[in-house]
Amino acid sequence: LDKGADVRTDISSVKAYATEMAYEVLDHAMQMYGAMGMTKELPLALMQAQMRTMRIYDGPTEVHKWVVARNLLGLKR
């Protein structure tokens, strides 16, 4: 960043990957616990709500995937 490099594609790639993987891990945990995963006794329901928000703010995951794809294909904005 300090050298003026364009890191938008890298940032979009990391954001899309991290949020999708975190959501997938959380989904597997909820599946493992079944209905118990939706109760207030476990923090999974709260985590799911927070994770859903993380996938949206700073741009939806789909937008970040478009940024990466556009760069890989060499397309201009």
Biopython code that builds the backbone (N, CA, C, O; Angstrom):
import numpy as np
from Bio.PDB.StructureBuilder import StructureBuilder

atoms = [
    (1, "LEU", "N", (0.808, -1.196, 0.000)),
    (1, "LEU", "CA", (0.000, 0.000, 0.000)),
    (1, "LEU", "C", (0.849, 1.257, 0.000)),
    (1, "LEU", "O", (0.546, 2.208, -0.720)),
    (2, "ASP", "N", (1.897, 1.273, 0.790)),
    (2, "ASP", "CA", (2.731, 2.464, 0.888)),
    (2, "ASP", "C", (3.472, 2.765, -0.407)),
    (2, "ASP", "O", (3.861, 3.909, -0.646)),
    (3, "LYS", "N", (3.671, 1.758, -1.240)),
    (3, "LYS", "CA", (4.401, 1.956, -2.491)),
    (3, "LYS", "C", (3.482, 2.355, -3.638)),
    (3, "LYS", "O", (3.931, 2.515, -4.773)),
    (4, "GLY", "N", (2.211, 2.512, -3.345)),
    (4, "GLY", "CA", (1.270, 2.945, -4.370)),
    (4, "GLY", "C", (0.750, 1.833, -5.260)),
    (4, "GLY", "O", (0.141, 2.102, -6.295)),
    (5, "ALA", "N", (0.980, 0.593, -4.873)),
    (5, "ALA", "CA", (0.507, -0.528, -5.679)),
    (5, "ALA", "C", (-1.019, -0.609, -5.622)),
    (5, "ALA", "O", (-1.638, -0.271, -4.614)),
    (6, "ASP", "N", (-1.602, -1.061, -6.720)),
    (6, "ASP", "CA", (-3.054, -1.235, -6.771)),
    (6, "ASP", "C", (-3.392, -2.587, -6.142)),
    (6, "ASP", "O", (-3.156, -3.638, -6.739)),
    (7, "VAL", "N", (-3.933, -2.546, -4.962)),
    (7, "VAL", "CA", (-4.228, -3.776, -4.220)),
    (7, "VAL", "C", (-5.727, -4.060, -4.143)),
    (7, "VAL", "O", (-6.159, -4.911, -3.365)),
    (8, "ARG", "N", (-6.511, -3.360, -4.937)),
    (8, "ARG", "CA", (-7.966, -3.546, -4.879)),
    (8, "ARG", "C", (-8.377, -4.988, -5.157)),
    (8, "ARG", "O", (-9.258, -5.526, -4.487)),
    (9, "THR", "N", (-7.740, -5.610, -6.142)),
    (9, "THR", "CA", (-8.079, -6.990, -6.471)),
    (9, "THR", "C", (-7.723, -7.921, -5.326)),
    (9, "THR", "O", (-8.496, -8.817, -4.988)),
    (10, "ASP", "N", (-6.559, -7.717, -4.727)),
    (10, "ASP", "CA", (-6.147, -8.549, -3.595)),
    (10, "ASP", "C", (-7.105, -8.388, -2.420)),
    (10, "ASP", "O", (-7.494, -9.371, -1.789)),
    (11, "ILE", "N", (-7.476, -7.164, -2.135)),
    (11, "ILE", "CA", (-8.390, -6.902, -1.024)),
    (11, "ILE", "C", (-9.755, -7.534, -1.306)),
    (11, "ILE", "O", (-10.351, -8.142, -0.417)),
    (12, "SER", "N", (-10.245, -7.396, -2.517)),
    (12, "SER", "CA", (-11.532, -7.996, -2.872)),
    (12, "SER", "C", (-11.475, -9.514, -2.777)),
    (12, "SER", "O", (-12.425, -10.152, -2.323)),
    (13, "SER", "N", (-10.367, -10.083, -3.205)),
    (13, "SER", "CA", (-10.200, -11.530, -3.137)),
    (13, "SER", "C", (-10.213, -12.027, -1.700)),
    (13, "SER", "O", (-10.882, -13.010, -1.382)),
    (14, "VAL", "N", (-9.478, -11.352, -0.840)),
    (14, "VAL", "CA", (-9.420, -11.737, 0.573)),
    (14, "VAL", "C", (-10.778, -11.571, 1.232)),
    (14, "VAL", "O", (-11.213, -12.446, 1.980)),
    (15, "LYS", "N", (-11.449, -10.468, 0.968)),
    (15, "LYS", "CA", (-12.753, -10.211, 1.584)),
    (15, "LYS", "C", (-13.763, -11.271, 1.162)),
    (15, "LYS", "O", (-14.494, -11.798, 2.000)),
    (16, "ALA", "N", (-13.810, -11.584, -0.116)),
    (16, "ALA", "CA", (-14.758, -12.583, -0.605)),
    (16, "ALA", "C", (-14.447, -13.959, -0.026)),
    (16, "ALA", "O", (-15.349, -14.657, 0.438)),
    (17, "TYR", "N", (-13.190, -14.346, -0.052)),
    (17, "TYR", "CA", (-12.807, -15.671, 0.447)),
    (17, "TYR", "C", (-13.050, -15.800, 1.948)),
    (17, "TYR", "O", (-13.631, -16.787, 2.399)),
    (18, "ALA", "N", (-12.613, -14.820, 2.713)),
    (18, "ALA", "CA", (-12.723, -14.897, 4.176)),
    (18, "ALA", "C", (-14.174, -14.961, 4.636)),
    (18, "ALA", "O", (-14.519, -15.776, 5.492)),
    (19, "THR", "N", (-15.015, -14.114, 4.078)),
    (19, "THR", "CA", (-16.408, -14.114, 4.526)),
    (19, "THR", "C", (-17.151, -15.364, 4.068)),
    (19, "THR", "O", (-17.986, -15.885, 4.807)),
    (20, "GLU", "N", (-16.867, -15.851, 2.869)),
    (20, "GLU", "CA", (-17.525, -17.063, 2.392)),
    (20, "GLU", "C", (-17.095, -18.282, 3.205)),
    (20, "GLU", "O", (-17.928, -19.120, 3.550)),
    (21, "MET", "N", (-15.804, -18.388, 3.513)),
    (21, "MET", "CA", (-15.326, -19.521, 4.300)),
    (21, "MET", "C", (-15.847, -19.467, 5.730)),
    (21, "MET", "O", (-16.221, -20.497, 6.291)),
    (22, "ALA", "N", (-15.875, -18.291, 6.320)),
    (22, "ALA", "CA", (-16.406, -18.155, 7.683)),
    (22, "ALA", "C", (-17.879, -18.542, 7.712)),
    (22, "ALA", "O", (-18.328, -19.211, 8.642)),
    (23, "TYR", "N", (-18.623, -18.129, 6.707)),
    (23, "TYR", "CA", (-20.043, -18.474, 6.633)),
    (23, "TYR", "C", (-20.219, -19.982, 6.466)),
    (23, "TYR", "O", (-21.110, -20.577, 7.072)),
    (24, "GLU", "N", (-19.378, -20.593, 5.651)),
    (24, "GLU", "CA", (-19.466, -22.036, 5.436)),
    (24, "GLU", "C", (-19.146, -22.809, 6.717)),
    (24, "GLU", "O", (-19.834, -23.777, 7.041)),
    (25, "VAL", "N", (-18.120, -22.395, 7.438)),
    (25, "VAL", "CA", (-17.768, -23.040, 8.706)),
    (25, "VAL", "C", (-18.917, -22.909, 9.699)),
    (25, "VAL", "O", (-19.277, -23.875, 10.371)),
    (26, "LEU", "N", (-19.483, -21.724, 9.789)),
    (26, "LEU", "CA", (-20.608, -21.492, 10.693)),
    (26, "LEU", "C", (-21.812, -22.340, 10.292)),
    (26, "LEU", "O", (-22.498, -22.887, 11.155)),
    (27, "ASP", "N", (-22.068, -22.449, 9.013)),
    (27, "ASP", "CA", (-23.176, -23.265, 8.535)),
    (27, "ASP", "C", (-22.977, -24.729, 8.917)),
    (27, "ASP", "O", (-23.928, -25.400, 9.317)),
    (28, "HIS", "N", (-21.753, -25.227, 8.797)),
    (28, "HIS", "CA", (-21.457, -26.611, 9.189)),
    (28, "HIS", "C", (-21.645, -26.806, 10.695)),
    (28, "HIS", "O", (-22.162, -27.835, 11.130)),
    (29, "ALA", "N", (-21.229, -25.826, 11.480)),
    (29, "ALA", "CA", (-21.401, -25.910, 12.934)),
    (29, "ALA", "C", (-22.880, -25.950, 13.295)),
    (29, "ALA", "O", (-23.296, -26.736, 14.146)),
    (30, "MET", "N", (-23.668, -25.106, 12.651)),
    (30, "MET", "CA", (-25.104, -25.096, 12.926)),
    (30, "MET", "C", (-25.748, -26.407, 12.493)),
    (30, "MET", "O", (-26.644, -26.911, 13.169)),
    (31, "GLN", "N", (-25.307, -26.952, 11.392)),
    (31, "GLN", "CA", (-25.828, -28.235, 10.918)),
    (31, "GLN", "C", (-25.490, -29.338, 11.920)),
    (31, "GLN", "O", (-26.311, -30.216, 12.187)),
    (32, "MET", "N", (-24.297, -29.286, 12.462)),
    (32, "MET", "CA", (-23.857, -30.297, 13.413)),
    (32, "MET", "C", (-24.691, -30.259, 14.700)),
    (32, "MET", "O", (-25.025, -31.305, 15.257)),
    (33, "TYR", "N", (-25.021, -29.065, 15.163)),
    (33, "TYR", "CA", (-25.796, -28.924, 16.390)),
    (33, "TYR", "C", (-27.304, -29.028, 16.163)),
    (33, "TYR", "O", (-28.063, -29.150, 17.124)),
    (34, "GLY", "N", (-27.735, -28.981, 14.934)),
    (34, "GLY", "CA", (-29.156, -29.100, 14.635)),
    (34, "GLY", "C", (-29.950, -27.945, 15.221)),
    (34, "GLY", "O", (-29.495, -26.801, 15.213)),
    (35, "ALA", "N", (-31.139, -28.249, 15.729)),
    (35, "ALA", "CA", (-32.012, -27.213, 16.287)),
    (35, "ALA", "C", (-31.360, -26.501, 17.468)),
    (35, "ALA", "O", (-31.652, -25.334, 17.730)),
    (36, "MET", "N", (-30.485, -27.196, 18.176)),
    (36, "MET", "CA", (-29.797, -26.589, 19.320)),
    (36, "MET", "C", (-28.951, -25.390, 18.866)),
    (36, "MET", "O", (-28.743, -24.453, 19.636)),
    (37, "GLY", "N", (-28.468, -25.418, 17.630)),
    (37, "GLY", "CA", (-27.662, -24.325, 17.102)),
    (37, "GLY", "C", (-28.429, -23.029, 16.934)),
    (37, "GLY", "O", (-27.827, -21.962, 16.813)),
    (38, "MET", "N", (-29.750, -23.109, 16.925)),
    (38, "MET", "CA", (-30.584, -21.917, 16.752)),
    (38, "MET", "C", (-31.035, -21.308, 18.073)),
    (38, "MET", "O", (-31.687, -20.264, 18.083)),
    (39, "THR", "N", (-30.698, -21.946, 19.177)),
    (39, "THR", "CA", (-31.131, -21.446, 20.483)),
    (39, "THR", "C", (-30.152, -20.417, 21.030)),
    (39, "THR", "O", (-29.055, -20.241, 20.499)),
    (40, "LYS", "N", (-30.558, -19.749, 22.087)),
    (40, "LYS", "CA", (-29.689, -18.765, 22.728)),
    (40, "LYS", "C", (-28.665, -19.417, 23.650)),
    (40, "LYS", "O", (-27.795, -18.736, 24.192)),
    (41, "GLU", "N", (-28.762, -20.731, 23.831)),
    (41, "GLU", "CA", (-27.807, -21.443, 24.676)),
    (41, "GLU", "C", (-26.438, -21.537, 24.012)),
    (41, "GLU", "O", (-25.417, -21.652, 24.691)),
    (42, "LEU", "N", (-26.423, -21.488, 22.712)),
    (42, "LEU", "CA", (-25.173, -21.488, 21.952)),
    (42, "LEU", "C", (-25.064, -20.160, 21.204)),
    (42, "LEU", "O", (-26.083, -19.571, 20.840)),
    (43, "PRO", "N", (-23.854, -19.690, 20.974)),
    (43, "PRO", "CA", (-23.694, -18.395, 20.302)),
    (43, "PRO", "C", (-23.848, -18.449, 18.781)),
    (43, "PRO", "O", (-23.627, -17.445, 18.104)),
    (44, "LEU", "N", (-24.218, -19.596, 18.243)),
    (44, "LEU", "CA", (-24.230, -19.757, 16.787)),
    (44, "LEU", "C", (-25.250, -18.874, 16.081)),
    (44, "LEU", "O", (-24.962, -18.344, 15.007)),
    (45, "ALA", "N", (-26.430, -18.706, 16.657)),
    (45, "ALA", "CA", (-27.453, -17.869, 16.017)),
    (45, "ALA", "C", (-26.989, -16.418, 15.932)),
    (45, "ALA", "O", (-27.191, -15.758, 14.913)),
    (46, "LEU", "N", (-26.372, -15.926, 16.994)),
    (46, "LEU", "CA", (-25.834, -14.565, 16.979)),
    (46, "LEU", "C", (-24.701, -14.450, 15.965)),
    (46, "LEU", "O", (-24.617, -13.470, 15.225)),
    (47, "MET", "N", (-23.837, -15.451, 15.938)),
    (47, "MET", "CA", (-22.734, -15.452, 14.970)),
    (47, "MET", "C", (-23.261, -15.442, 13.540)),
    (47, "MET", "O", (-22.691, -14.785, 12.669)),
    (48, "GLN", "N", (-24.348, -16.170, 13.299)),
    (48, "GLN", "CA", (-24.915, -16.206, 11.951)),
    (48, "GLN", "C", (-25.417, -14.830, 11.534)),
    (48, "GLN", "O", (-25.206, -14.404, 10.398)),
    (49, "ALA", "N", (-26.074, -14.145, 12.440)),
    (49, "ALA", "CA", (-26.563, -12.797, 12.129)),
    (49, "ALA", "C", (-25.397, -11.854, 11.851)),
    (49, "ALA", "O", (-25.454, -11.050, 10.920)),
    (50, "GLN", "N", (-24.348, -11.950, 12.650)),
    (50, "GLN", "CA", (-23.174, -11.099, 12.448)),
    (50, "GLN", "C", (-22.462, -11.455, 11.149)),
    (50, "GLN", "O", (-22.001, -10.570, 10.428)),
    (51, "MET", "N", (-22.371, -12.746, 10.850)),
    (51, "MET", "CA", (-21.691, -13.188, 9.638)),
    (51, "MET", "C", (-22.446, -12.730, 8.402)),
    (51, "MET", "O", (-21.833, -12.355, 7.402)),
    (52, "ARG", "N", (-23.761, -12.756, 8.462)),
    (52, "ARG", "CA", (-24.567, -12.300, 7.326)),
    (52, "ARG", "C", (-24.282, -10.834, 7.028)),
    (52, "ARG", "O", (-24.178, -10.426, 5.872)),
    (53, "THR", "N", (-24.157, -10.056, 8.090)),
    (53, "THR", "CA", (-23.844, -8.638, 7.936)),
    (53, "THR", "C", (-22.454, -8.457, 7.336)),
    (53, "THR", "O", (-22.252, -7.585, 6.492)),
    (54, "MET", "N", (-21.498, -9.270, 7.764)),
    (54, "MET", "CA", (-20.126, -9.155, 7.255)),
    (54, "MET", "C", (-20.052, -9.432, 5.760)),
    (54, "MET", "O", (-19.196, -8.885, 5.064)),
    (55, "ARG", "N", (-20.954, -10.286, 5.267)),
    (55, "ARG", "CA", (-20.956, -10.596, 3.843)),
    (55, "ARG", "C", (-21.507, -9.450, 3.011)),
    (55, "ARG", "O", (-21.351, -9.439, 1.790)),
    (56, "ILE", "N", (-22.153, -8.480, 3.662)),
    (56, "ILE", "CA", (-22.783, -7.381, 2.937)),
    (56, "ILE", "C", (-22.001, -6.076, 3.043)),
    (56, "ILE", "O", (-21.795, -5.399, 2.036)),
    (57, "TYR", "N", (-21.560, -5.712, 4.257)),
    (57, "TYR", "CA", (-20.920, -4.402, 4.359)),
    (57, "TYR", "C", (-19.577, -4.402, 3.653)),
    (57, "TYR", "O", (-18.955, -5.448, 3.466)),
    (58, "ASP", "N", (-19.149, -3.243, 3.272)),
    (58, "ASP", "CA", (-17.969, -3.046, 2.429)),
    (58, "ASP", "C", (-18.177, -3.677, 1.055)),
    (58, "ASP", "O", (-17.216, -4.065, 0.391)),
    (59, "GLY", "N", (-19.413, -3.775, 0.643)),
    (59, "GLY", "CA", (-19.743, -4.324, -0.662)),
    (59, "GLY", "C", (-20.077, -5.801, -0.570)),
    (59, "GLY", "O", (-19.367, -6.560, 0.090)),
    (60, "PRO", "N", (-21.146, -6.212, -1.224)),
    (60, "PRO", "CA", (-21.516, -7.622, -1.204)),
    (60, "PRO", "C", (-20.422, -8.494, -1.814)),
    (60, "PRO", "O", (-19.614, -8.026, -2.616)),
    (61, "THR", "N", (-20.410, -9.734, -1.433)),
    (61, "THR", "CA", (-19.409, -10.675, -1.928)),
    (61, "THR", "C", (-19.406, -10.731, -3.452)),
    (61, "THR", "O", (-18.347, -10.841, -4.070)),
    (62, "GLU", "N", (-20.588, -10.655, -4.058)),
    (62, "GLU", "CA", (-20.670, -10.727, -5.522)),
    (62, "GLU", "C", (-19.900, -9.587, -6.183)),
    (62, "GLU", "O", (-19.252, -9.789, -7.210)),
    (63, "VAL", "N", (-19.967, -8.405, -5.608)),
    (63, "VAL", "CA", (-19.235, -7.258, -6.162)),
    (63, "VAL", "C", (-17.736, -7.518, -6.090)),
    (63, "VAL", "O", (-17.007, -7.219, -7.036)),
    (64, "HIS", "N", (-17.279, -8.065, -4.988)),
    (64, "HIS", "CA", (-15.853, -8.358, -4.849)),
    (64, "HIS", "C", (-15.418, -9.446, -5.834)),
    (64, "HIS", "O", (-14.304, -9.400, -6.355)),
    (65, "LYS", "N", (-16.279, -10.410, -6.085)),
    (65, "LYS", "CA", (-15.967, -11.442, -7.084)),
    (65, "LYS", "C", (-15.880, -10.824, -8.475)),
    (65, "LYS", "O", (-15.033, -11.219, -9.276)),
    (66, "TRP", "N", (-16.751, -9.855, -8.769)),
    (66, "TRP", "CA", (-16.690, -9.161, -10.062)),
    (66, "TRP", "C", (-15.374, -8.412, -10.214)),
    (66, "TRP", "O", (-14.772, -8.427, -11.287)),
    (67, "VAL", "N", (-14.927, -7.762, -9.156)),
    (67, "VAL", "CA", (-13.660, -7.018, -9.193)),
    (67, "VAL", "C", (-12.517, -7.968, -9.532)),
    (67, "VAL", "O", (-11.678, -7.660, -10.377)),
    (68, "VAL", "N", (-12.487, -9.119, -8.875)),
    (68, "VAL", "CA", (-11.428, -10.102, -9.117)),
    (68, "VAL", "C", (-11.520, -10.638, -10.539)),
    (68, "VAL", "O", (-10.507, -10.718, -11.235)),
    (69, "ALA", "N", (-12.712, -11.005, -10.978)),
    (69, "ALA", "CA", (-12.889, -11.550, -12.324)),
    (69, "ALA", "C", (-12.496, -10.539, -13.393)),
    (69, "ALA", "O", (-11.828, -10.885, -14.367)),
    (70, "ARG", "N", (-12.910, -9.298, -13.210)),
    (70, "ARG", "CA", (-12.573, -8.242, -14.170)),
    (70, "ARG", "C", (-11.062, -8.087, -14.291)),
    (70, "ARG", "O", (-10.537, -7.911, -15.391)),
    (71, "ASN", "N", (-10.370, -8.153, -13.167)),
    (71, "ASN", "CA", (-8.917, -8.019, -13.191)),
    (71, "ASN", "C", (-8.268, -9.228, -13.858)),
    (71, "ASN", "O", (-7.343, -9.073, -14.655)),
    (72, "LEU", "N", (-8.744, -10.424, -13.539)),
    (72, "LEU", "CA", (-8.166, -11.633, -14.126)),
    (72, "LEU", "C", (-8.382, -11.695, -15.633)),
    (72, "LEU", "O", (-7.540, -12.211, -16.368)),
    (73, "LEU", "N", (-9.513, -11.167, -16.088)),
    (73, "LEU", "CA", (-9.811, -11.165, -17.518)),
    (73, "LEU", "C", (-9.210, -9.967, -18.245)),
    (73, "LEU", "O", (-9.281, -9.874, -19.470)),
    (74, "GLY", "N", (-8.623, -9.056, -17.486)),
    (74, "GLY", "CA", (-8.001, -7.881, -18.082)),
    (74, "GLY", "C", (-8.993, -6.869, -18.618)),
    (74, "GLY", "O", (-8.670, -6.104, -19.526)),
    (75, "LEU", "N", (-10.185, -6.856, -18.071)),
    (75, "LEU", "CA", (-11.210, -5.920, -18.528)),
    (75, "LEU", "C", (-11.065, -4.583, -17.818)),
    (75, "LEU", "O", (-10.717, -4.522, -16.639)),
    (76, "LYS", "N", (-11.333, -3.538, -18.537)),
    (76, "LYS", "CA", (-11.291, -2.194, -17.954)),
    (76, "LYS", "C", (-12.624, -1.900, -17.305)),
    (76, "LYS", "O", (-13.631, -2.541, -17.606)),
    (77, "ARG", "N", (-12.622, -0.927, -16.414)),
    (77, "ARG", "CA", (-13.864, -0.529, -15.746)),
    (77, "ARG", "C", (-14.772, 0.176, -16.700)),
    (77, "ARG", "O", (-15.868, 0.587, -16.319)),
]
sb = StructureBuilder()
sb.init_structure("model")
sb.init_model(0)
sb.init_chain("A")
sb.init_seg("    ")
for serial, (resi, resn, name, xyz) in enumerate(atoms, 1):
    if name == "N":
        sb.init_residue(resn, " ", resi, " ")
    sb.init_atom(name, np.array(xyz, "f"), 0.0, 1.0, " ", f" {name:<3s}", serial, name[0])
structure = sb.get_structure()
